[in-house]
Amino acid sequence: MWYLALAVLSADTAFRSRLEGLSRAQFTDPAVTADEIHYLAAEAMRDIARFRFDDAARACRDGLARIETGAPKPYEIAAKATILCLEQAIVAKDSDRLAASISARAERQQAYYQKGTNRNFPAGLLDIEGLGLLTLAREQGLRIAVESVCLPLALVEP
């Protein structure tokens, strides 16, 4: 997901096209285990980038349903719930829901990266996944009006 976000943000069409074409089997490694919500969030982003909104909506629904089962670990839920909600808003082409999801994502990122040793992670300075999704939202014609330190909208301006 992170690599696709970087490709989208950098406007690297060749890299983006290559990543958009990958199936889950091609972007995962059987030796690495992660909760299903990570894969579903990545597939939703890929499908939004490919304009396959029904598939993206299904991945978002499945990811959020999995969260409701309590199966993922709490930190996985915190990390992916806001991403899945952003993706749902993009799929629904709902600017109001997108604004609420952006605010929730920004609050989550700021709260997480202000705790203890989390402050030492450079990922707390810039939300690459969130910015990648906001760029995809702009491509869909959605209005983005929320500003955040970790989601600087100037980076996704056309």
PyMOL commands that set and color helices and strands:
alter all, ss='L'
color gray80, all
select helices_A, chain A and resi 2-10+13-20+24-27+36-49+53-69+74-92+95-113+116-120+122-124+128-139+153-156
alter helices_A, ss='H'
color red, helices_A
deselect
rebuild
show_as cartoon
